[in-house]
Amino acid sequence: MFYAILAYHVEDAIKALTPQEDAALMTDLLNIHEGLYADGSLGPSARLGATQSACTLRDGIIVDGPFAETKEQLLGLYVVDCPTRDDAIAIAREFRRVNPTAVYEIRPVPLYLPGVPLETPPQG
């Protein structure tokens, strides 16, 4: 089963990191990536651009930014292939270990293929 691990953080806090602090954080995260890649569980991952460069399609109109009513912004995502939700949570805990001020949302990603019934995500 695929799971999306969505990485939320206060964007200004990330922007405030020095280049050295940001590089150290990315090195720690990439170490986790390498282990997940080696065991075959890491799918696509991305560090998203700044929210001020985003736009949103709402009611057929394009507006600037996501304008979320939250302190945290979605700054990145990982797709992991895990047998269980608990395995995906364990991976999110590893990301949080090296980036303790981030928030990680874990969400099942059922694979959609036309004509094929959607898979029901396992619980636990």
Buried (B, 14 or more C-beta within 10 A) or exposed (E): BBBBBBBBBBBEEBEEEEEEEEEEBBEBBEEBBEEBEEEEBBBEBEEBEEBEEBEEEEEEEEEEEBEEEEEBBBBBBBBBBBEBBEBBBEBBEBBBEBBEEBBBEBEBBEEEEEEEEEBEBEEE
